[in-house]
């Protein structure tokens, strides 16, 4: 009876669905904050990026802003691109990198052996990087507004929050799919870098998609990041017009995230059968 009781207590059905997510987030937070200098450099590198584009924008001061999605200047336009690029990296590429680290340290096999579901592993690994990316993004927006002259006086902050939440769910689907590739094929570094670059570059993070070659412009307009960028710029600089982008992102997440979780589950099962979970 005692063994049966212990089995019931440790089963996935009896565990709180959110508990593994909080546990993984606490673990990653503890690891990250134990290297405070690295956290500081992460913030500094993003600030340097912001300043580089600030001075680039001053070089072209007075240029037309007609194609900048309602942004009053190129710097305002690219500030949103920098912030969203952080979110893209945290919600998508970071899952792949974190799974690689789990493989290198030998903890992936132990993690998979715990009474938690594959979707809890994949999403739990992304929780802390995503939260940190949002915090960094808020800091950079504040710096841009208070020290670098970006005008957010027309912003719909509710719209920003809704777009970011929809964006996080849509990008998690991409991240979980990347994680599945890492588990299945081991060396997913090139895939991670390429996907992250494509999601930002072709979707208009740093310049309007209209300047791209016709075929690449068409592809960029299909990426979920295009709707994230358009929605955030509309919410921040116009205060309206973001709801359609948020709705499209919700459709992306409703279809893509469950599909990606299913693929990740199959990748884990494949690695278990081959006995390759601990390989890298």
C-alpha positions in Angstrom: 0.0 0.0 0.0 2.8 2.4 0.9 4.5 1.7 -2.4 1.3 2.3 -4.3 0.8 5.5 -2.4 4.3 6.7 -3.2 3.7 5.8 -6.9 0.5 7.8 -6.9 2.2 10.8 -5.3 5.0 10.8 -7.8 2.9 10.3 -10.9 2.6 13.1 -13.4 -1.1 13.3 -12.9 -0.9 14.0 -9.2 1.8 16.7 -9.6 0.8 20.3 -10.2 1.1 21.3 -13.8 2.8 24.5 -12.9 5.2 23.2 -10.2 7.8 21.9 -12.7 7.8 25.2 -14.5 8.4 27.1 -11.3 11.1 24.6 -10.3 13.0 24.9 -13.6 12.6 28.7 -13.5 14.0 28.9 -9.9 16.9 26.6 -10.9 17.9 28.7 -13.9 17.5 31.9 -12.0 19.8 30.6 -9.3 22.4 29.6 -11.9 22.2 32.9 -13.7 22.4 35.1 -10.6 25.4 33.1 -9.3 27.3 34.6 -12.3 26.4 38.3 -11.7 29.2 39.6 -13.9 27.8 37.7 -16.8 24.3 39.2 -16.2 25.8 42.6 -16.0 27.6 42.1 -19.4 24.4 40.8 -20.9 22.7 44.1 -20.0 25.7 46.1 -21.1 25.9 44.5 -24.6 22.3 45.3 -25.2 22.8 48.9 -24.2 25.8 49.1 -26.5 23.6 47.8 -29.4 21.1 50.5 -28.5 23.7 53.2 -28.6 25.2 52.0 -31.9 21.8 52.4 -33.6 21.2 55.7 -31.8 24.3 57.1 -33.5 23.5 55.5 -36.8 20.0 57.2 -36.6 21.7 60.6 -36.0 23.8 60.1 -39.1 20.6 59.9 -41.2 18.6 62.4 -39.2 15.8 64.0 -41.3 15.3 60.9 -43.5 11.8 60.0 -44.4 9.8 58.0 -41.8 7.0 57.0 -44.1 7.9 53.3 -44.0 8.7 53.0 -40.3 5.4 51.6 -39.1 4.3 54.8 -37.3 7.7 55.3 -35.6 8.7 59.0 -35.4 12.3 58.2 -36.3 14.6 55.4 -37.4 16.0 55.1 -33.9 12.5 54.6 -32.4 11.8 52.0 -35.1 15.0 50.0 -34.4 14.6 50.3 -30.6 11.5 48.1 -30.9 13.5 45.8 -33.2 16.2 45.4 -30.6 13.8 44.7 -27.8 11.8 42.1 -29.9 15.1 40.5 -30.9 15.8 39.8 -27.3 12.4 38.2 -26.9 12.9 36.2 -30.1 16.2 34.8 -28.7 14.8 34.1 -25.3 11.6 32.4 -26.4 13.0 30.4 -29.3 16.8 30.0 -29.6 17.4 29.8 -25.8 15.5 26.5 -25.5 17.9 24.9 -28.0 21.0 26.3 -26.2 19.7 25.3 -22.8 19.0 21.7 -24.0 22.6 21.6 -25.3 23.8 22.6 -21.9 21.7 19.9 -20.3 23.3 17.4 -22.7 26.8 18.6 -21.9 26.3 18.5 -18.2 24.6 15.2 -18.2 21.4 16.5 -16.6 19.0 16.0 -19.5 18.6 12.3 -18.9 18.0 12.9 -15.2 15.4 15.6 -16.0 13.5 13.4 -18.5 13.4 10.6 -15.9 11.5 12.9 -13.5 7.7 12.6 -13.3 7.1 15.6 -15.6 5.7 15.9 -19.1 7.8 16.9 -22.1 5.9 20.2 -22.6 6.8 21.1 -19.0 10.4 20.5 -19.7 10.5 22.5 -22.9 8.5 25.5 -21.7 10.0 25.4 -18.2 13.5 25.7 -19.6 12.4 28.9 -21.5 10.6 30.6 -18.5 13.6 32.3 -16.9 15.3 33.5 -20.1 12.0 34.9 -21.4 11.4 36.7 -18.1 14.9 38.1 -18.1 14.5 39.2 -21.8 11.3 41.1 -21.0 13.0 42.8 -18.0 15.9 43.8 -20.2 13.5 45.1 -22.9 11.7 47.2 -20.4 15.0 48.7 -19.2 16.0 49.5 -22.7 12.7 51.2 -23.5 13.0 53.3 -20.4 16.5 54.3 -21.3 15.4 55.1 -24.9 12.5 57.2 -23.5 14.3 59.1 -20.7 17.8 59.5 -22.0 17.6 59.1 -25.8 14.5 61.0 -26.7 12.1 58.3 -28.0 8.5 59.5 -27.7 6.1 56.9 -26.3 3.4 59.4 -25.3 0.8 57.8 -27.6 1.5 54.3 -26.5 -1.2 51.8 -25.5 0.5 49.8 -22.7 -2.3 47.3 -22.6 -1.7 46.7 -26.3 2.0 46.2 -25.7 1.3 43.6 -22.9 -1.2 41.7 -25.1 1.1 41.7 -28.1 4.0 40.5 -26.0 2.0 37.7 -24.4 0.8 36.5 -27.8 4.3 36.9 -29.1 5.8 34.8 -26.3 3.4 31.9 -27.0 4.0 32.1 -30.8 7.7 32.1 -30.4 7.7 29.3 -27.8 6.4 27.0 -30.6 9.4 27.9 -32.7 11.7 27.3 -29.6 10.2 24.0 -28.7 10.6 22.8 -32.4 14.3 23.9 -32.2 14.7 22.0 -29.0 13.3 18.9 -30.7 15.9 19.2 -33.4 18.7 19.5 -30.8 17.4 16.4 -28.9 17.1 14.4 -32.2 20.2 15.5 -34.0 22.5 16.7 -31.2 24.4 19.5 -32.9 21.7 22.1 -33.6 24.0 25.1 -33.2 23.7 26.1 -36.9 20.0 25.7 -36.9 19.6 27.8 -33.8 21.7 30.7 -35.2 20.1 30.6 -38.6 16.5 30.6 -37.3 17.2 33.4 -34.8 18.8 35.5 -37.5 16.1 34.9 -40.1 13.2 35.6 -37.6 14.6 39.1 -36.9 16.4 40.0 -40.1 13.7 39.1 -42.6 10.8 40.3 -40.5 11.9 43.9 -40.2 13.6 44.2 -36.9 16.3 46.6 -38.1 14.9 48.0 -41.3 11.5 48.0 -43.2 10.8 44.8 -45.0 10.1 46.9 -48.1 13.8 47.3 -48.8 14.3 43.6 -49.1 14.3 41.7 -52.4 10.8 40.8 -53.5 11.0 37.1 -52.6 12.6 37.7 -49.2 10.0 40.4 -48.4 7.3 37.9 -49.2 8.9 35.3 -46.9 9.5 37.8 -44.1 5.8 38.8 -44.1 4.9 35.2 -43.3 7.0 35.0 -40.2 5.3 35.5 -36.8 7.9 38.0 -35.9 6.6 40.3 -38.6 3.3 40.6 -36.7 5.1 41.0 -33.4 7.1 43.9 -34.7 4.2 45.5 -36.4 1.9 45.1 -33.4 4.5 46.5 -30.9 5.3 49.5 -33.1 1.5 50.2 -33.6 0.9 49.9 -29.8 3.9 52.0 -28.8 3.8 54.8 -31.5 0.1 54.9 -32.5 -1.8 53.5 -29.6 -4.0 51.5 -31.9 -4.0 49.1 -34.8 -2.2 46.3 -32.8 -5.3 44.1 -32.3 -5.1 42.4 -35.7 -1.5 41.5 -35.2 -2.2 40.1 -31.7 -5.1 38.0 -33.2 -2.9 36.6 -35.9 -0.2 35.7 -33.3 -2.8 33.9 -31.2 -3.6 31.8 -34.3 0.1 31.0 -34.8 0.4 30.0 -31.2 -2.8 27.9 -31.1 -1.5 25.9 -34.1 2.2 26.0 -33.7 2.8 25.4 -30.0 0.8 22.1 -29.6 2.4 20.9 -32.9 5.9 21.7 -31.6 5.2 20.1 -28.2 4.1 16.9 -30.0 7.3 17.0 -32.1 9.4 17.5 -29.0 7.7 14.5 -27.3 8.4 12.3 -30.3 12.1 13.5 -30.3 12.4 12.6 -26.6 10.9 9.1 -27.2 13.2 8.6 -30.2 16.3 9.6 -28.1 15.1 7.3 -25.3 14.8 4.3 -27.6 18.2 4.9 -29.1 19.7 5.5 -25.6 21.1 8.8 -26.8 19.7 11.3 -24.3 23.1 11.7 -22.6 25.0 11.9 -25.9 26.1 15.3 -27.3 
